């Protein structure tokens, strides 16, 4: 069952997620610590751009997905930054 903290995190992410697309698919590969976010299924990306641990997937000019490599580590680092 989801905790109150988990639900607050989901609610806080909603405006950002819904501004990109009305449909969002999220898959987590826990073993590899990679989070896949798709704004269209199938993604059918024809171009990708990598910046740091983020891979942006495009179909032409349209963003159709994001891959976050090291998602849990990135989240932990963001939590540490919020404490400062």
N, CA, C and O atoms as CSV, one atom per row, in Angstrom:
chain,resi,resn,atom,element,x,y,z
A,1,UNK,N,N,0.845,-1.180,0.000
A,1,UNK,CA,C,0.000,0.000,0.000
A,1,UNK,C,C,0.892,1.246,0.000
A,1,UNK,O,O,1.914,1.283,0.686
A,2,UNK,N,N,0.509,2.242,-0.756
A,2,UNK,CA,C,1.297,3.470,-0.866
A,2,UNK,C,C,1.238,4.262,0.432
A,2,UNK,O,O,0.202,4.346,1.091
A,3,UNK,N,N,2.375,4.836,0.773
A,3,UNK,CA,C,2.432,5.676,1.964
A,3,UNK,C,C,2.049,7.105,1.599
A,3,UNK,O,O,1.987,7.460,0.421
A,4,UNK,N,N,1.796,7.911,2.607
A,4,UNK,CA,C,1.452,9.315,2.386
A,4,UNK,C,C,2.584,10.042,1.672
A,4,UNK,O,O,2.334,10.861,0.788
A,5,UNK,N,N,3.825,9.751,2.048
A,5,UNK,CA,C,4.982,10.400,1.417
A,5,UNK,C,C,5.052,10.023,-0.057
A,5,UNK,O,O,5.299,10.884,-0.902
A,6,UNK,N,N,4.838,8.743,-0.377
A,6,UNK,CA,C,4.868,8.311,-1.775
A,6,UNK,C,C,3.786,9.018,-2.584
A,6,UNK,O,O,4.031,9.451,-3.710
A,7,UNK,N,N,2.606,9.132,-2.019
A,7,UNK,CA,C,1.512,9.790,-2.730
A,7,UNK,C,C,1.793,11.277,-2.921
A,7,UNK,O,O,1.450,11.834,-3.963
A,8,UNK,N,N,2.399,11.920,-1.952
A,8,UNK,CA,C,2.768,13.339,-2.123
A,8,UNK,C,C,3.751,13.491,-3.273
A,8,UNK,O,O,3.656,14.438,-4.053
A,9,UNK,N,N,4.698,12.557,-3.380
A,9,UNK,CA,C,5.667,12.606,-4.476
A,9,UNK,C,C,4.976,12.443,-5.824
A,9,UNK,O,O,5.310,13.140,-6.782
A,10,UNK,N,N,4.027,11.535,-5.901
A,10,UNK,CA,C,3.276,11.335,-7.143
A,10,UNK,C,C,2.493,12.594,-7.488
A,10,UNK,O,O,2.536,13.058,-8.627
A,11,UNK,N,N,1.780,13.152,-6.515
A,11,UNK,CA,C,0.994,14.365,-6.758
A,11,UNK,C,C,1.873,15.531,-7.195
A,11,UNK,O,O,1.483,16.304,-8.070
A,12,UNK,N,N,3.042,15.666,-6.602
A,12,UNK,CA,C,3.915,16.787,-6.964
A,12,UNK,C,C,4.472,16.633,-8.377
A,12,UNK,O,O,4.804,17.631,-9.018
A,13,UNK,N,N,4.579,15.401,-8.873
A,13,UNK,CA,C,5.102,15.169,-10.221
A,13,UNK,C,C,4.036,15.332,-11.305
A,13,UNK,O,O,4.373,15.541,-12.470
A,14,UNK,N,N,2.772,15.241,-10.944
A,14,UNK,CA,C,1.690,15.267,-11.934
A,14,UNK,C,C,1.691,16.477,-12.857
A,14,UNK,O,O,1.578,16.288,-14.068
A,15,UNK,N,N,1.809,17.705,-12.367
A,15,UNK,CA,C,1.776,18.845,-13.298
A,15,UNK,C,C,2.849,18.763,-14.383
A,15,UNK,O,O,2.581,19.067,-15.546
A,16,UNK,N,N,4.042,18.361,-14.015
A,16,UNK,CA,C,5.118,18.251,-15.001
A,16,UNK,C,C,4.837,17.144,-16.002
A,16,UNK,O,O,5.035,17.324,-17.203
A,17,UNK,N,N,4.377,16.001,-15.513
A,17,UNK,CA,C,4.104,14.877,-16.405
A,17,UNK,C,C,2.961,15.180,-17.367
A,17,UNK,O,O,3.054,14.872,-18.556
A,18,UNK,N,N,1.900,15.770,-16.872
A,18,UNK,CA,C,0.733,16.015,-17.706
A,18,UNK,C,C,0.915,17.177,-18.673
A,18,UNK,O,O,0.165,17.288,-19.643
A,19,UNK,N,N,1.885,18.037,-18.435
A,19,UNK,CA,C,2.123,19.144,-19.366
A,19,UNK,C,C,2.773,18.654,-20.656
A,19,UNK,O,O,2.692,19.325,-21.684
A,20,UNK,N,N,3.411,17.496,-20.608
A,20,UNK,CA,C,4.074,16.944,-21.789
A,20,UNK,C,C,3.098,16.128,-22.628
A,20,UNK,O,O,3.107,16.229,-23.855
A,21,UNK,N,N,2.260,15.327,-21.989
A,21,UNK,CA,C,1.366,14.428,-22.705
A,21,UNK,C,C,0.202,14.024,-21.809
A,21,UNK,O,O,0.314,14.035,-20.583
A,22,UNK,N,N,-0.904,13.672,-22.431
A,22,UNK,CA,C,-2.045,13.207,-21.639
A,22,UNK,C,C,-1.902,11.739,-21.255
A,22,UNK,O,O,-2.641,11.250,-20.400
A,23,UNK,N,N,-0.962,11.031,-21.876
A,23,UNK,CA,C,-0.684,9.638,-21.532
A,23,UNK,C,C,0.798,9.499,-21.209
A,23,UNK,O,O,1.654,9.997,-21.941
A,24,UNK,N,N,1.088,8.825,-20.117
A,24,UNK,CA,C,2.477,8.623,-19.703
A,24,UNK,C,C,2.632,7.168,-19.264
A,24,UNK,O,O,1.844,6.663,-18.465
A,25,UNK,N,N,3.657,6.502,-19.794
A,25,UNK,CA,C,3.980,5.138,-19.389
A,25,UNK,C,C,5.329,5.172,-18.701
A,25,UNK,O,O,6.275,5.781,-19.199
A,26,UNK,N,N,5.415,4.516,-17.554
A,26,UNK,CA,C,6.653,4.514,-16.778
A,26,UNK,C,C,7.047,3.076,-16.489
A,26,UNK,O,O,6.241,2.284,-16.001
A,27,UNK,N,N,8.296,2.746,-16.795
A,27,UNK,CA,C,8.843,1.420,-16.519
A,27,UNK,C,C,10.160,1.594,-15.786
A,27,UNK,O,O,10.985,2.425,-16.166
A,28,UNK,N,N,10.359,0.807,-14.735
A,28,UNK,CA,C,11.597,0.848,-13.963
A,28,UNK,C,C,12.292,-0.493,-14.070
A,28,UNK,O,O,11.709,-1.530,-13.754
A,29,UNK,N,N,13.535,-0.474,-14.515
A,29,UNK,CA,C,14.390,-1.659,-14.485
A,29,UNK,C,C,15.206,-1.538,-13.207
A,29,UNK,O,O,16.240,-0.870,-13.184
A,30,UNK,N,N,14.739,-2.185,-12.143
A,30,UNK,CA,C,15.382,-2.039,-10.836
A,30,UNK,C,C,16.812,-2.553,-10.839
A,30,UNK,O,O,17.687,-1.947,-10.221
A,31,UNK,N,N,17.061,-3.656,-11.522
A,31,UNK,CA,C,18.404,-4.236,-11.534
A,31,UNK,C,C,19.414,-3.288,-12.181
A,31,UNK,O,O,20.545,-3.165,-11.710
A,32,UNK,N,N,19.007,-2.625,-13.250
A,32,UNK,CA,C,19.904,-1.706,-13.957
A,32,UNK,C,C,19.799,-0.279,-13.438
A,32,UNK,O,O,20.610,0.569,-13.809
A,33,UNK,N,N,18.811,0.005,-12.583
A,33,UNK,CA,C,18.545,1.345,-12.061
A,33,UNK,C,C,18.308,2.338,-13.202
A,33,UNK,O,O,18.906,3.412,-13.259
A,34,UNK,N,N,17.411,1.935,-14.104
A,34,UNK,CA,C,17.064,2.768,-15.252
A,34,UNK,C,C,15.550,2.964,-15.266
A,34,UNK,O,O,14.785,2.005,-15.162
A,35,UNK,N,N,15.133,4.222,-15.396
A,35,UNK,CA,C,13.714,4.573,-15.455
A,35,UNK,C,C,13.393,5.017,-16.876
A,35,UNK,O,O,14.050,5.898,-17.429
A,36,UNK,N,N,12.372,4.393,-17.459
A,36,UNK,CA,C,11.933,4.721,-18.810
A,36,UNK,C,C,10.591,5.441,-18.717
A,36,UNK,O,O,9.646,4.923,-18.122
A,37,UNK,N,N,10.507,6.624,-19.298
A,37,UNK,CA,C,9.265,7.388,-19.323
A,37,UNK,C,C,8.906,7.608,-20.794
A,37,UNK,O,O,9.687,8.174,-21.558
A,38,UNK,N,N,7.717,7.152,-21.175
A,38,UNK,CA,C,7.272,7.282,-22.564
A,38,UNK,C,C,6.014,8.133,-22.617
A,38,UNK,O,O,5.117,7.993,-21.785
A,39,UNK,N,N,5.960,9.014,-23.605
A,39,UNK,CA,C,4.803,9.877,-23.801
A,39,UNK,C,C,3.956,9.412,-24.977
A,39,UNK,O,O,2.933,10.014,-25.306
A,40,UNK,N,N,4.407,8.318,-25.609
A,40,UNK,CA,C,3.664,7.716,-26.712
A,40,UNK,C,C,4.080,6.258,-26.796
A,40,UNK,O,O,5.264,5.942,-26.680
A,41,UNK,N,N,3.122,5.375,-26.995
A,41,UNK,CA,C,3.416,3.951,-27.144
A,41,UNK,C,C,2.905,3.495,-28.497
A,41,UNK,O,O,1.741,3.742,-28.813
A,42,UNK,N,N,3.712,2.848,-29.299
A,42,UNK,CA,C,5.151,2.727,-29.106
A,42,UNK,C,C,5.832,4.069,-29.340
A,42,UNK,O,O,5.297,4.934,-30.034
A,43,UNK,N,N,7.000,4.233,-28.765
A,43,UNK,CA,C,7.708,5.519,-28.844
A,43,UNK,C,C,8.033,5.903,-30.279
A,43,UNK,O,O,7.812,7.047,-30.678
A,44,UNK,N,N,8.549,4.976,-31.048
A,44,UNK,CA,C,8.956,5.213,-32.432
A,44,UNK,C,C,9.849,6.438,-32.563
A,44,UNK,O,O,9.633,7.286,-33.429
A,45,UNK,N,N,10.842,6.521,-31.709
A,45,UNK,CA,C,11.794,7.633,-31.773
A,45,UNK,C,C,12.718,7.442,-32.970
A,45,UNK,O,O,13.108,6.321,-33.295
A,46,UNK,N,N,13.060,8.546,-33.616
A,46,UNK,CA,C,14.012,8.478,-34.718
A,46,UNK,C,C,15.276,9.271,-34.415
A,46,UNK,O,O,16.161,9.392,-35.262
A,47,UNK,N,N,15.354,9.813,-33.198
A,47,UNK,CA,C,16.545,10.553,-32.780
A,47,UNK,C,C,16.614,10.542,-31.258
A,47,UNK,O,O,15.586,10.558,-30.581
A,48,UNK,N,N,17.819,10.515,-30.735
A,48,UNK,CA,C,18.029,10.555,-29.285
A,48,UNK,C,C,19.172,11.496,-28.967
A,48,UNK,O,O,20.141,11.598,-29.720
A,49,UNK,N,N,19.047,12.182,-27.839
A,49,UNK,CA,C,20.086,13.094,-27.374
A,49,UNK,C,C,20.399,12.717,-25.938
A,49,UNK,O,O,19.495,12.612,-25.108
A,50,UNK,N,N,21.696,12.509,-25.637
A,50,UNK,CA,C,22.086,12.154,-24.273
A,50,UNK,C,C,22.778,13.337,-23.617
A,50,UNK,O,O,23.698,13.929,-24.181
A,51,UNK,N,N,22.322,13.672,-22.418
A,51,UNK,CA,C,22.940,14.707,-21.592
A,51,UNK,C,C,23.094,14.131,-20.201
A,51,UNK,O,O,22.105,13.783,-19.556
A,52,UNK,N,N,24.322,14.028,-19.736
A,52,UNK,CA,C,24.610,13.417,-18.443
A,52,UNK,C,C,23.992,12.021,-18.408
A,52,UNK,O,O,24.341,11.186,-19.242
A,53,UNK,N,N,23.097,11.745,-17.482
A,53,UNK,CA,C,22.469,10.426,-17.369
A,53,UNK,C,C,21.042,10.423,-17.903
A,53,UNK,O,O,20.245,9.555,-17.549
A,54,UNK,N,N,20.725,11.378,-18.742
A,54,UNK,CA,C,19.391,11.478,-19.332
A,54,UNK,C,C,19.477,11.277,-20.836
A,54,UNK,O,O,20.337,11.852,-21.503
A,55,UNK,N,N,18.575,10.454,-21.364
A,55,UNK,CA,C,18.484,10.263,-22.808
A,55,UNK,C,C,17.097,10.734,-23.232
A,55,UNK,O,O,16.086,10.192,-22.785
A,56,UNK,N,N,17.058,11.746,-24.098
A,56,UNK,CA,C,15.804,12.294,-24.608
A,56,UNK,C,C,15.531,11.654,-25.966
A,56,UNK,O,O,16.394,11.670,-26.844
A,57,UNK,N,N,14.339,11.093,-26.144
A,57,UNK,CA,C,13.968,10.408,-27.379
A,57,UNK,C,C,12.971,11.276,-28.144
A,57,UNK,O,O,11.971,11.731,-27.588
A,58,UNK,N,N,13.259,11.498,-29.423
A,58,UNK,CA,C,12.435,12.376,-30.253
A,58,UNK,C,C,11.914,11.652,-31.486
A,58,UNK,O,O,12.566,10.757,-32.025
A,59,UNK,N,N,10.739,12.053,-31.915
A,59,UNK,CA,C,10.203,11.708,-33.225
A,59,UNK,C,C,10.088,13.042,-33.943
A,59,UNK,O,O,9.128,13.787,-33.744
A,60,UNK,N,N,11.065,13.333,-34.771
A,60,UNK,CA,C,11.154,14.669,-35.359
A,60,UNK,C,C,11.486,15.659,-34.256
A,60,UNK,O,O,12.488,15.500,-33.560
A,61,UNK,N,N,10.657,16.674,-34.091
A,61,UNK,CA,C,10.850,17.683,-33.048
A,61,UNK,C,C,10.116,17.334,-31.754
A,61,UNK,O,O,10.294,18.003,-30.736
A,62,UNK,N,N,9.292,16.286,-31.794
A,62,UNK,CA,C,8.436,15.953,-30.652
A,62,UNK,C,C,9.146,15.012,-29.675
A,62,UNK,O,O,9.659,13.964,-30.069
A,63,UNK,N,N,9.168,15.399,-28.402
A,63,UNK,CA,C,9.720,14.548,-27.351
A,63,UNK,C,C,8.743,13.406,-27.102
A,63,UNK,O,O,7.583,13.638,-26.762
A,64,UNK,N,N,9.220,12.156,-27.274
A,64,UNK,CA,C,8.340,10.998,-27.093
A,64,UNK,C,C,8.756,10.129,-25.913
A,64,UNK,O,O,8.046,9.188,-25.558
A,65,UNK,N,N,9.905,10.434,-25.297
A,65,UNK,CA,C,10.318,9.659,-24.135
A,65,UNK,C,C,11.603,10.166,-23.523
A,65,UNK,O,O,12.360,10.920,-24.136
A,66,UNK,N,N,11.829,9.729,-22.288
A,66,UNK,CA,C,13.050,10.070,-21.559
A,66,UNK,C,C,13.514,8.811,-20.835
A,66,UNK,O,O,12.710,8.101,-20.231
A,67,UNK,N,N,14.798,8.543,-20.899
A,67,UNK,CA,C,15.398,7.446,-20.145
A,67,UNK,C,C,16.317,8.067,-19.104
A,67,UNK,O,O,17.165,8.898,-19.430
A,68,UNK,N,N,16.145,7.660,-17.850
A,68,UNK,CA,C,16.976,8.174,-16.762
A,68,UNK,C,C,17.868,7.042,-16.279
A,68,UNK,O,O,17.388,6.073,-15.692
A,69,UNK,N,N,19.156,7.164,-16.526
A,69,UNK,CA,C,20.135,6.156,-16.124
A,69,UNK,C,C,20.619,6.506,-14.723
A,69,UNK,O,O,21.035,7.635,-14.465
A,70,UNK,N,N,20.563,5.530,-13.822
A,70,UNK,CA,C,20.930,5.789,-12.427
A,70,UNK,C,C,19.841,6.558,-11.710
A,70,UNK,O,O,20.129,7.480,-10.947
A,71,UNK,N,N,18.588,6.188,-11.949
A,71,UNK,CA,C,17.439,6.937,-11.425
A,71,UNK,C,C,17.439,7.029,-9.903
A,71,UNK,O,O,17.209,8.105,-9.352
A,72,UNK,N,N,17.691,5.921,-9.221
A,72,UNK,CA,C,17.671,5.947,-7.750
A,72,UNK,C,C,18.818,6.792,-7.199
A,72,UNK,O,O,18.638,7.520,-6.223
A,73,UNK,N,N,19.971,6.701,-7.806
A,73,UNK,CA,C,21.111,7.513,-7.377
A,73,UNK,C,C,20.814,8.992,-7.600
A,73,UNK,O,O,21.154,9.831,-6.766
A,74,UNK,N,N,20.178,9.310,-8.729
A,74,UNK,CA,C,19.828,10.696,-9.026
A,74,UNK,C,C,18.808,11.219,-8.015
A,74,UNK,O,O,18.899,12.363,-7.569
A,75,UNK,N,N,17.846,10.382,-7.660
A,75,UNK,CA,C,16.840,10.766,-6.675
A,75,UNK,C,C,17.473,10.993,-5.307
A,75,UNK,O,O,17.128,11.947,-4.610
A,76,UNK,N,N,18.391,10.125,-4.926
A,76,UNK,CA,C,19.082,10.282,-3.641
A,76,UNK,C,C,19.877,11.581,-3.620
A,76,UNK,O,O,19.884,12.295,-2.618
A,77,UNK,N,N,20.545,11.884,-4.726
A,77,UNK,CA,C,21.321,13.122,-4.812
A,77,UNK,C,C,20.394,14.334,-4.730
A,77,UNK,O,O,20.721,15.316,-4.063
A,78,UNK,N,N,19.251,14.276,-5.395
A,78,UNK,CA,C,18.293,15.384,-5.335
A,78,UNK,C,C,17.790,15.570,-3.917
A,78,UNK,O,O,17.597,16.703,-3.477
A,79,UNK,N,N,17.574,14.483,-3.192
A,79,UNK,CA,C,17.150,14.566,-1.795
A,79,UNK,C,C,18.207,15.215,-0.939
A,79,UNK,O,O,17.893,16.012,-0.054
A,80,UNK,N,N,19.469,14.880,-1.194
A,80,UNK,CA,C,20.568,15.501,-0.455
A,80,UNK,C,C,20.637,16.992,-0.740
A,80,UNK,O,O,20.917,17.780,0.164
A,81,UNK,N,N,20.387,17.394,-1.986
A,81,UNK,CA,C,20.426,18.810,-2.345
A,81,UNK,C,C,19.305,19.579,-1.661
A,81,UNK,O,O,19.492,20.732,-1.274
A,82,UNK,N,N,18.133,18.949,-1.505
A,82,UNK,CA,C,17.006,19.615,-0.854
A,82,UNK,C,C,17.260,19.841,0.624
A,82,UNK,O,O,16.704,20.768,1.212
A,83,UNK,N,N,18.095,19.003,1.236
A,83,UNK,CA,C,18.379,19.141,2.662
A,83,UNK,C,C,19.283,20.329,2.943
A,83,UNK,O,O,19.266,20.878,4.045
A,84,UNK,N,N,20.078,20.731,1.948
A,84,UNK,CA,C,21.029,21.846,2.133
A,84,UNK,C,C,20.352,23.183,1.984
A,84,UNK,O,O,21.002,24.221,2.108
